Amino acid sequence: MADFVEIGGLKVNEELYHLVRDEIVPGTGVNADRFWKSFGEIVRDLAPKNRALLEKRDKLQKQIDQYHLARKGQPFNREEYKTFLKEIGYLVPEGKSFKVTTANVDPEITEIAGSQLVVPLDNARYALNAANARWGSLYDALYGTNVITEEGGAEKGEFYNPRRGAKVIAYTEDFLDKVVSLKRGNFSDVTRFFLRRAAGKKQLAATLKDSSTVGLADARKFLGYQESNGELRKTG
């Protein structure tokens, strides 16, 4: 069983506690203990309100289910249904027009265009899809669309299909060759990505199958990175 740390009136998974303290908080100017204290206050304030809302949702759902079960096989009456939804409080009168303003919102939300998805934290695949939609995973986008054909056993299916995955990787490598080409060789020849310092700043470098090292043909196309021990590893 996972170990927990008691802090801020909460029991926090030990791994999550250390992740916040050792990797997320440093450099932000936020004190880790103060963060958990504030988070605990938020939980204690909002948890009862959330429980009340969930109870209200369950009550509404039960009433709606009973309505439909009682009318099973009968023609659907739109106006009658709207009246019923208003009576139970599911539909409420439209209010006056209003505007919403915000302040102190991260640039990723206010300035950078992208999907805004809400996903359950207990489903890793949903969370991954949300991240991919936000930041643009070419692999994920290609796998789920008809850009990649289903010929040759490359059907989408319910579970991951290695044949389709191989087609996605090949398509992506060809695309990268065209838009961010290497000085020599192709992305299909890359066995490892890493960072090296050149002209006073870190640049993308790659090791090819022949053990040689190359950079991008146009270094200006390397705009950002996520570093882990000075390396970027090829996926797929």
C-alpha positions, 0 to 999 in steps of 0.5 A: 500500500502507498504511504501517506504524508499528513500535511495541511489537514490532508493525507497526501500520497508520499510520492505526490508529496515529494514530487511537489516539494522536490520537482514542482515547487523549486524555482516558483517562489511557492513554499511547499508546506504553505501550498498544502496548507492552502490546498487543505483549506480549499478542500475543506471549503469546497468538499461539502459544496461538491458533495451537495452538488453531486447529491443534487445531480443524483436526485435529478438523474433519478427523477429523469430516469423515472420520467422516461421509464413511466412513459416507455413506448409512448410518443415523445412530447417535447413541450411536456418534457421541457415543463417537467425539467423546469418543474424539477429544477433541471432547466432554469429561466435564462438570466440577464446578459453578463460578462466574465473577466479574468486576471492572473491567468497563465499565458497557456490559457490566455494567449496560446490557442488550444483545446481546453478539455476536462478529464477524470483523473482516474483514467490515464488514457483520457488524461493523456488524450487531453495533454495531446490535444492541448499540446498537439501530439502528431502521433495521437492525431494521426493514429485516430484519423483517416490520414493513416489508412487501415489497409494491411491490418492497420485498423484502429480497433479498441486497443493499440494496433502495432501495425497502425502504430508503425504506419504512424511513426513512419508518416511522422518521420517522413513529415519531420524530414520535410519540415525540420530536416537533419543536416544529414540522414533521416529521422527514421535513422535516429536512435537517440535525441539529446541536448548539446551546447552550441553558440552559447545555447542548448541545441537539439542533436541526434545520434544516428544508426551509424553512431554519428551525431547530427543537428538540425539543418536549420537550428532556428527551428528548435524552439523549445524542449523538456529536459531530463538529465540533459537528454531528449529520448525518441519515442516509438 
